[in-house]
């Protein structure tokens, strides 16, 4: 049990701490060695009071280092509590420093007061996260420059809007755009915007996010000197109502031969290319809609200046099926399973109100724990308070060593099982474990909390169970509801080990933010059945693509797209879904 806990602990956090203790011990030994050399011996005979002075000097030498160390620790404490031993490093001067730009992932120059989470989030993480490649960093700087050159408020943007209003496409448009429609739950919106952004980077397009459903209020602007939000007055007034039946959808235009992939870009005149196309990648996408993931269809889409995109999923695994994108993605993400991890840390910075919710709760309930476990509970079945799901949670966490088992009292004995206090050191020296439960329901939190209050842990650990909120049901479009949801995603990402519910986009965002490969609780066949095993370790931290294509573009026939490229495999929580993995 203890070996597993050590494995699940903070990656890399123990070594720097021990190194700091060793260096601190070294300084004390130096001071003691200097004092052990004995008091200063005068060359000539001095008055008796000289020996008193020597004693005082020796005591002073022993006292000063302790004062310096204690005062140094107090005066160098940052305003924000630093809990990440990995993110914090010692400079030449001995002062604390941290990688506020995440290896170049973030751009410098933002006003920190307007968006505190952008540069402070690293202070709260025990894991430094994956390092971005130099090529990805360069692509992000290029995208920022493109957003400034062609984004809202520029002459290029005004010209592009006029072209869109005319209904005709320019022969060589100066700038091209992707508009991402925001709808459904917050997790879906984040996955959709992340996918649209990465597609924009791959295709040299400006990404504009539909500001409805709180997207313009929950997050800070990710691009310096411009906006990522679609301004009011967009000419396609009904774009948020586009659906699979919209005539301008890519699938429908192909089906009705409005556009054709067998006509080369050079052969087609400007008038033959529509001013915009609607890309429908929702759960009900047709076969023609899913041709979006094919090479020749991407060549055709590349000629259309405006794309309006609807999806409620993370479709990046499908981009690996396009041979042109695959090579570029390989350069951007040498560790392909970290694609979403990098994108979500780059794009989505909570506003100051949400960040305050995160930091206050963290400091009050999580900061002092030696180990932190996150449990994300999503109830899909008809029973909101399911004893079977509670059993699945306890079986999973205890079987995998994430939570300790409980002592079972014998007849006539107390809750410790032997009538005596727990066989563990009482007081602050005992190991503490904080369990963070996020769920719309409070029932699971209350039961877990009661378990570890009424029974002692077999390991002697002190287990505290916490839940920030319980809204009881999902409130679409409610600002306070979404603010709490975003805060809880970030709090889950700050844990050392994470348990998520199958199919949950909420859990996907949390694992991506934290760079965590979670234990996924399998979805049961029915509400009264506890899966065996109850959970499994996910193959990567990347989210699952719930509505992938089942078509081999090269062979032009149906295929299992989880077996075409080594970077893409099926998800463990959804057998037909696709996710990005690191090839073995």
SEPATI-861813 format. One line per 3 residues: number of its first residue (from 1); for each residue x, z, y of C-alpha. Coordinates in Angstrom, 2 decimals. Layout:
NUM) X:Z:Y | ...
//
This chain:
1) 0.00:0.00:0.00 | 2.73:0.93:2.46 | 4.73:-2.19:1.62
4) 1.73:-4.34:2.47 | 1.18:-2.50:5.72 | 4.75:-3.11:6.68
7) 4.28:-6.78:5.98 | 1.11:-6.92:8.06 | 2.63:-5.05:10.94
10) 3.80:-6.46:14.20 | 6.02:-9.41:13.47 | 9.46:-8.80:14.83
13) 8.41:-5.75:16.85 | 10.33:-3.20:14.77 | 13.75:-4.81:15.11
16) 13.98:-4.87:18.93 | 12.66:-1.29:19.08 | 15.29:-0.12:16.57
19) 17.92:-2.05:18.44 | 16.89:-0.29:21.62 | 17.10:3.07:19.85
22) 20.54:2.22:18.51 | 21.80:1.21:21.93 | 20.30:4.36:23.40
25) 21.94:6.44:20.68 | 25.20:4.69:21.44 | 25.06:5.77:25.06
28) 24.43:9.37:24.06 | 27.38:9.32:21.64 | 29.61:7.98:24.39
31) 28.62:10.82:26.67 | 29.07:13.42:23.96 | 32.43:11.98:22.97
34) 33.61:12.22:26.55 | 32.52:15.83:26.74 | 34.09:16.60:23.35
37) 37.49:15.69:24.72 | 37.48:19.12:26.28 | 37.55:20.38:29.85
40) 40.09:19.10:32.31 | 43.45:20.92:31.88 | 45.26:21.51:35.20
43) 48.90:20.68:35.55 | 49.57:23.98:37.22 | 48.11:27.36:36.74
46) 44.87:27.74:38.69 | 42.71:30.66:39.68 | 40.32:31.95:36.97
49) 37.35:30.35:38.68 | 38.67:26.89:37.69 | 37.49:27.42:34.13
52) 34.00:28.08:35.48 | 34.14:24.79:37.35 | 35.21:23.00:34.19
55) 32.26:24.43:32.29 | 29.89:23.35:35.06 | 31.38:19.85:35.10
58) 31.03:19.54:31.34 | 27.40:20.64:31.50 | 26.82:18.17:34.34
61) 28.26:15.32:32.25 | 25.87:16.17:29.43 | 22.87:16.46:31.72
64) 23.28:13.37:33.93 | 22.81:10.72:31.20 | 19.52:12.30:30.16
67) 18.34:12.40:33.76 | 19.35:8.78:34.30 | 17.59:7.62:31.14
70) 14.41:9.56:31.88 | 14.28:8.52:35.50 | 15.13:4.92:34.58
73) 12.24:4.75:32.16 | 9.84:6.19:34.73 | 10.91:4.01:37.63
76) 11.05:0.79:35.64 | 7.56:1.12:34.17 | 5.55:-1.92:35.17
79) 2.13:-1.76:36.78 | 0.67:-3.34:33.65 | 1.37:-1.57:30.39
82) 3.80:-3.59:28.29 | 3.08:-3.32:24.60 | 4.85:-6.40:23.30
85) 8.29:-5.67:21.98 | 8.74:-9.35:21.24 | 7.71:-10.62:24.66
88) 9.78:-8.04:26.53 | 13.52:-8.55:26.66 | 16.40:-6.75:28.29
91) 18.26:-8.64:30.97 | 21.94:-8.22:31.84 | 21.01:-5.49:34.29
94) 18.94:-3.69:31.65 | 15.66:-4.40:33.41 | 12.60:-5.53:31.49
97) 11.76:-9.21:31.60 | 9.23:-11.39:29.83 | 8.49:-15.04:29.27
100) 5.64:-15.36:31.75 | 5.54:-19.17:31.34 | 5.35:-19.09:27.52
103) 8.39:-21.25:26.98 | 7.39:-23.72:29.70 | 3.85:-24.13:28.41
106) 2.43:-22.85:31.70 | 3.22:-24.31:35.10 | 4.75:-22.03:37.70
109) 3.53:-21.69:41.25 | -0.01:-20.36:40.88 | -1.20:-17.43:42.96
112) -1.05:-14.59:40.45 | -3.62:-12.49:42.30 | -6.30:-15.16:41.97
115) -5.88:-15.36:38.18 | -4.10:-12.33:36.75 | -4.56:-13.32:33.12
118) -2.42:-16.46:33.43 | 0.90:-14.63:33.59 | -0.13:-11.14:32.40
121) -1.54:-11.96:28.98 | 1.92:-12.07:27.41 | 2.42:-8.42:28.40
124) -0.35:-7.33:26.07 | 0.77:-9.26:23.02 | 2.96:-7.83:20.31
127) 3.54:-11.37:19.09 | 5.32:-13.83:21.38 | 3.44:-16.80:19.92
130) 4.89:-20.14:18.86 | 7.31:-21.87:21.20 | 6.14:-25.24:22.55
133) 8.33:-28.29:22.03 | 10.19:-29.74:24.99 | 8.18:-32.93:24.52
136) 4.87:-31.08:24.75 | 6.05:-29.36:27.92 | 6.94:-32.73:29.46
139) 3.55:-34.19:28.47 | 1.75:-31.28:30.10 | 3.66:-31.77:33.36
142) 2.78:-35.49:33.23 | -0.89:-34.65:32.67 | -0.86:-32.27:35.64
145) 0.60:-35.01:37.82 | -2.08:-37.43:36.57 | -4.83:-34.92:37.35
148) -3.49:-34.54:40.91 | -3.13:-38.29:41.43 | -6.50:-39.33:40.01
151) -8.65:-36.20:40.06 | -11.57:-35.28:42.33 | -10.84:-35.59:46.04
154) -8.40:-38.47:45.67 | -8.82:-42.08:46.75 | -8.37:-43.17:43.14
157) -11.26:-40.97:42.04 | -13.52:-42.32:44.78 | -12.69:-45.89:43.76
160) -13.38:-45.07:40.11 | -16.78:-43.63:41.02 | -17.68:-46.78:42.95
163) -16.68:-48.89:39.99 | -18.85:-46.72:37.72 | -21.83:-47.12:40.07
166) -21.44:-50.90:39.97 | -21.86:-50.89:36.19 | -18.85:-53.15:35.72
169) -15.32:-52.40:34.65 | -12.23:-53.29:36.65 | -9.70:-55.61:35.05
172) -6.94:-53.02:35.36 | -8.41:-49.64:36.33 | -6.01:-47.44:38.26
175) -7.22:-44.30:36.47 | -9.32:-43.54:33.39 | -11.43:-40.48:32.65
178) -13.00:-38.33:29.95 | -16.00:-36.17:30.84 | -16.60:-33.36:28.33
181) -20.20:-32.12:28.09 | -20.46:-28.31:27.82 | -23.19:-26.95:25.61
184) -23.95:-24.47:22.82 | -22.08:-21.19:22.35 | -18.89:-20.26:24.15
187) -16.74:-20.81:21.07 | -18.11:-24.33:20.66 | -17.54:-25.08:24.34
190) -13.92:-23.97:24.16 | -13.23:-26.03:21.02 | -14.89:-29.09:22.58
193) -12.99:-28.83:25.87 | -9.68:-28.28:24.04 | -10.31:-31.38:21.92
196) -11.26:-33.51:24.94 | -8.15:-32.32:26.78 | -5.77:-33.19:23.95
199) -7.43:-36.60:23.56 | -6.94:-37.15:27.30 | -3.24:-36.32:27.02
202) -2.89:-38.82:24.16 | -4.71:-41.59:26.07 | -3.48:-40.97:29.65
205) -6.90:-40.02:30.94 | -8.03:-37.43:33.46 | -10.12:-34.76:31.75
208) -13.16:-33.43:33.62 | -15.20:-30.56:32.20 | -18.92:-30.33:32.76
211) -19.17:-27.12:34.87 | -22.53:-26.01:33.46 | -22.92:-23.13:30.99
214) -20.45:-20.94:32.90 | -17.41:-23.16:32.29 | -16.72:-23.21:36.02
217) -17.09:-19.45:36.38 | -15.46:-17.89:33.33 | -12.08:-19.59:33.57
220) -9.37:-20.15:36.13 | -8.24:-23.66:37.03 | -5.51:-24.74:34.56
223) -4.00:-27.54:36.67 | -2.04:-26.76:39.85 | -3.25:-28.44:43.03
226) -6.46:-29.93:41.62 | -9.55:-29.15:39.58 | -10.56:-29.79:35.99
229) -14.29:-29.49:36.81 | -16.58:-32.48:37.30 | -17.81:-32.29:40.92
232) -21.50:-32.58:41.88 | -22.91:-36.02:42.48 | -21.69:-37.71:39.30
235) -23.45:-41.11:39.16 | -24.60:-40.70:35.55 | -27.19:-38.12:36.54
238) -28.60:-37.64:33.02 | -25.28:-37.47:31.18 | -25.94:-33.95:29.85
241) -28.97:-35.30:27.99 | -27.07:-38.06:26.17 | -27.67:-37.99:22.41
244) -27.13:-40.01:19.26 | -29.92:-42.37:20.34 | -28.42:-43.16:23.78
247) -28.05:-46.93:24.11 | -24.61:-46.62:25.71 | -23.16:-44.62:22.83
250) -20.13:-46.22:21.25 | -21.85:-46.34:17.86 | -24.98:-48.00:19.21
253) -23.02:-50.53:21.27 | -21.07:-51.49:18.14 | -24.24:-51.70:16.07
256) -25.98:-53.85:18.68 | -22.84:-55.99:19.22 | -22.64:-55.12:22.91
259) -18.94:-54.60:22.28 | -16.75:-55.87:19.44 | -13.46:-54.71:18.00
262) -12.51:-58.23:16.86 | -12.04:-59.35:20.48 | -8.58:-58.58:21.81
265) -8.09:-56.85:25.13 | -6.50:-59.95:26.57 | -9.31:-62.26:25.44
268) -12.06:-60.07:26.85 | -12.73:-60.42:30.56 | -13.36:-57.48:32.83
271) -17.07:-58.19:32.77 | -17.16:-57.95:28.98 | -16.11:-54.29:29.03
274) -18.73:-51.71:30.03 | -18.01:-49.32:32.88 | -18.54:-46.35:30.58
277) -19.23:-45.44:26.98 | -20.82:-42.34:25.55 | -18.83:-40.87:22.63
280) -21.12:-38.92:20.32 | -19.08:-36.68:17.99 | -21.74:-34.07:17.33
283) -22.86:-32.86:13.90 | -25.34:-35.76:13.61 | -22.83:-38.52:14.43
286) -23.40:-41.80:12.58 | -20.82:-43.84:10.67 | -20.40:-46.10:13.69
289) -19.89:-43.09:15.99 | -17.14:-41.79:13.71 | -15.24:-45.07:13.95
292) -13.88:-43.36:17.07 | -11.11:-42.07:14.76 | -9.90:-45.58:13.81
295) -6.98:-47.45:15.38 | -8.77:-50.67:16.32 | -11.69:-48.76:17.82
298) -9.31:-46.74:19.94 | -7.79:-49.96:21.24 | -11.26:-51.05:22.33
301) -12.11:-47.67:23.86 | -8.81:-47.80:25.75 | -10.24:-50.59:27.92
304) -13.27:-48.56:29.04 | -12.47:-46.52:32.17 | -15.10:-43.76:31.73
307) -15.85:-41.92:28.48 | -18.54:-39.24:28.36 | -18.03:-37.11:25.27
310) -20.34:-34.74:23.44 | -19.12:-32.56:20.59 | -19.70:-29.00:19.48
313) -16.64:-28.98:17.24 | -12.85:-29.15:17.16 | -12.12:-32.79:16.30
316) -8.31:-32.77:16.71 | -7.71:-32.98:12.92 | -9.48:-36.34:13.05
319) -6.99:-37.64:15.62 | -4.24:-37.37:12.98 | -6.06:-40.13:11.06
322) -5.15:-42.62:13.83 | -1.62:-43.91:13.17 | -0.74:-44.26:16.88
325) -1.90:-40.75:17.68 | -0.19:-39.33:14.60 | 3.30:-40.22:15.77
328) 2.67:-38.84:19.25 | 1.10:-35.65:17.88 | 4.12:-35.16:15.63
331) 6.42:-35.23:18.67 | 4.19:-32.91:20.67 | 3.63:-30.48:17.80
334) 6.56:-30.29:15.36 | 4.57:-27.37:13.94 | 1.24:-29.20:13.67
337) -0.77:-26.10:12.79 | 0.02:-24.70:16.27 | -1.77:-27.49:18.17
340) -4.82:-25.45:19.14 | -2.66:-22.36:19.67 | -0.72:-24.15:22.41
343) -3.74:-25.90:23.97 | -5.95:-22.81:24.16 | -3.17:-20.70:25.74
346) -2.52:-23.46:28.26 | -6.09:-24.21:29.30 | -8.26:-21.12:29.07
349) -7.33:-18.26:31.39 | -10.16:-15.75:31.95 | -11.10:-14.94:35.53
352) -10.15:-11.58:37.00 | -13.46:-9.93:36.10 | -13.16:-10.88:32.41
355) -9.48:-9.99:32.36 | -10.35:-6.57:33.71 | -12.73:-6.07:30.78
358) -9.89:-6.96:28.40 | -7.18:-4.78:29.92 | -9.32:-1.70:30.49
361) -10.64:-1.70:26.93 | -7.21:-2.40:25.48 | -5.57:0.44:27.38
364) -8.34:2.89:26.51 | -8.77:2.19:22.79 | -6.05:-0.07:21.36
367) -2.77:0.47:23.17 | -1.79:3.72:21.46 | -2.39:2.61:17.88
370) 0.52:1.84:15.59 | -1.48:-0.91:13.92 | -4.52:-2.84:15.10
373) -7.02:-4.65:12.89 | -9.67:-7.00:14.25 | -12.90:-7.64:12.32
376) -15.16:-10.41:13.61 | -18.63:-10.24:12.09 | -21.04:-13.17:12.40
379) -24.40:-12.81:10.67 | -25.86:-16.12:9.49 | -28.44:-14.88:7.00
382) -31.97:-13.63:7.47 | -30.95:-9.97:7.14 | -29.26:-8.85:10.38
385) -28.14:-5.55:8.82 | -26.85:-6.57:5.42 | -25.42:-3.95:3.03
388) -23.91:-6.84:1.08 | -21.98:-8.07:4.13 | -20.80:-4.52:4.82
391) -19.58:-4.28:1.24 | -17.82:-7.62:1.64 | -16.05:-6.33:4.77
394) -14.86:-3.14:3.08 | -13.82:-4.91:-0.12 | -11.84:-7.49:1.83
397) -10.06:-5.11:4.18 | -9.20:-2.54:1.51 | -8.23:-5.08:-1.16
400) -5.86:-6.80:1.26 | -4.41:-3.50:2.51 | -5.70:-3.96:6.04
403) -7.70:-0.73:5.96 | -6.94:2.31:3.77 | -9.18:3.38:0.95
406) -11.09:6.65:1.23 | -10.65:9.87:-0.72 | -13.67:10.57:-2.90
409) -14.58:14.26:-3.05 | -15.19:15.90:-6.42 | -18.27:18.05:-6.99
412) -18.22:21.16:-4.82 | -15.19:20.03:-2.82 | -14.90:19.04:0.81
415) -14.55:15.53:2.15 | -10.82:15.48:1.53 | -11.31:15.58:-2.23
418) -9.42:18.81:-2.94 | -11.00:21.45:-0.72 | -7.87:21.55:1.41
421) -6.73:19.63:4.48 | -5.53:16.06:3.93 | -2.06:15.88:2.45
424) -0.59:14.36:5.60 | 1.10:15.72:8.66 | -1.48:16.80:11.19
427) -1.07:16.06:14.86 | 0.29:13.13:16.85 | 3.00:12.21:14.34
430) 0.43:10.79:11.92 | 0.10:7.03:11.80 | -2.86:5.72:13.77
433) -4.84:2.56:13.11 | -7.34:1.06:15.56 | -10.09:-1.13:14.15
436) -11.79:-3.47:16.62 | -15.19:-4.73:15.47 | -16.89:-7.58:17.35
439) -20.46:-8.42:16.45 | -23.81:-8.99:18.06 | -25.02:-6.08:15.91
442) -23.88:-2.44:16.12 | -24.89:-1.59:12.54 | -21.60:-2.68:10.92
445) -19.50:-0.80:13.46 | -21.56:2.36:13.01 | -21.23:2.24:9.23
448) -17.46:1.64:9.31 | -16.98:4.37:11.88 | -19.03:6.78:9.79
451) -17.00:5.99:6.67 | -13.70:6.95:8.28 | -15.20:9.99:9.99
454) -16.85:11.46:6.90 | -13.98:10.72:4.50 | -10.25:10.93:4.87
457) -7.99:7.95:4.24 | -5.91:8.08:1.06 | -2.85:7.22:3.14
460) -3.40:10.06:5.59 | -3.78:7.59:8.45 | -6.01:8.32:11.41
463) -8.46:5.40:11.63 | -10.46:4.83:14.81 | -13.22:2.21:14.85
466) -14.31:0.64:18.14 | -16.82:-1.96:19.31 | -16.87:-3.12:22.95
469) -20.45:-4.46:23.03 | -23.45:-5.30:20.87 | -25.80:-7.76:22.52
472) -28.03:-7.91:19.38 | -28.67:-11.66:19.74 | -26.93:-14.63:21.36
475) -27.96:-15.33:24.94 | -27.09:-18.91:25.82 | -26.17:-19.39:29.46
478) -26.19:-15.67:30.36 | -23.13:-14.93:32.50 | -22.62:-11.30:31.47
481) -23.08:-12.21:27.81 | -20.46:-14.96:27.94 | -18.07:-12.74:29.93
484) -18.21:-10.08:27.20 | -17.83:-12.71:24.49 | -14.71:-14.14:26.14
487) -13.25:-10.66:26.62 | -13.82:-9.85:22.96 | -12.17:-13.09:21.84
490) -9.07:-12.02:23.76 | -9.22:-8.46:22.44 | -9.37:-9.77:18.87
493) -6.37:-11.97:19.61 | -4.36:-8.85:20.54 | -4.70:-7.33:17.07
496) -1.97:-7.36:14.41 | -4.24:-8.53:11.59 | -7.52:-10.39:11.88
499) -10.54:-10.76:9.60 | -13.05:-13.46:10.55 | -16.37:-14.76:9.29
502) -16.50:-18.23:7.72 | -17.73:-21.06:9.97 | -17.48:-18.97:13.15
505) -16.10:-20.76:16.21 | -15.80:-17.34:17.89 | -13.24:-16.36:15.27
508) -11.45:-19.71:15.58 | -10.78:-19.13:19.27 | -9.49:-15.60:18.68
511) -7.05:-16.65:15.96 | -5.78:-19.54:18.08 | -5.17:-17.34:21.12
514) -3.30:-14.76:19.07 | -1.42:-17.16:16.81 | -2.96:-15.32:13.85
517) -3.58:-16.66:10.37 | -6.70:-14.67:9.52 | -8.33:-13.41:6.37
520) -11.60:-15.35:6.17 | -14.68:-13.76:4.61 | -16.23:-16.42:2.43
523) -19.82:-17.34:3.10 | -22.00:-16.10:0.20 | -24.29:-18.38:-1.77
526) -27.21:-16.11:-0.84 | -27.80:-12.99:1.21 | -27.75:-10.65:-1.78
529) -24.48:-11.86:-3.28 | -21.02:-10.53:-2.42 | -18.40:-13.27:-3.01
532) -15.62:-12.50:-5.45 | -12.99:-12.57:-4.06 | -14.57:-11.39:-0.80
535) -12.05:-13.16:1.43 | -8.91:-15.26:1.44 | -5.94:-15.84:3.73
538) -6.43:-18.97:5.79 | -3.94:-21.80:5.32 | -3.28:-22.07:9.08
541) -4.28:-20.66:12.44 | -5.90:-23.93:13.52 | -9.72:-24.18:13.68
544) -11.81:-26.10:11.17 | -13.34:-29.46:12.11 | -16.92:-29.02:10.88
547) -18.17:-32.61:11.15 | -15.29:-34.91:10.15 | -15.49:-38.60:9.27
550) -15.45:-39.65:5.61 | -13.99:-43.10:6.12 | -10.60:-44.67:5.50
553) -10.02:-46.94:8.52 | -7.21:-48.85:6.83 | -9.13:-49.62:3.62
556) -12.46:-49.86:5.48 | -14.38:-47.78:2.96 | -15.57:-44.25:2.38
559) -12.83:-41.78:1.52 | -11.87:-38.13:1.32 | -10.16:-37.75:4.69
562) -8.63:-34.45:3.58 | -6.23:-36.39:1.36 | -5.03:-39.18:3.66
565) -2.28:-37.48:5.71 | -0.21:-34.38:4.86 | -1.03:-32.65:8.17
568) -4.76:-32.47:7.39 | -6.40:-30.56:4.55 | -9.81:-29.14:3.77
571) -10.79:-25.76:5.19 | -11.10:-22.71:2.97 | -14.33:-21.64:4.68
574) -16.02:-25.07:4.67 | -15.14:-27.31:1.75 | -15.90:-30.58:3.57
577) -14.29:-29.55:6.87 | -10.79:-30.56:7.95 | -8.02:-28.50:9.48
580) -4.43:-29.05:10.55 | -1.78:-27.48:8.34 | 1.99:-27.42:8.26
583) 3.03:-29.87:5.51 | 4.92:-28.20:2.68
//
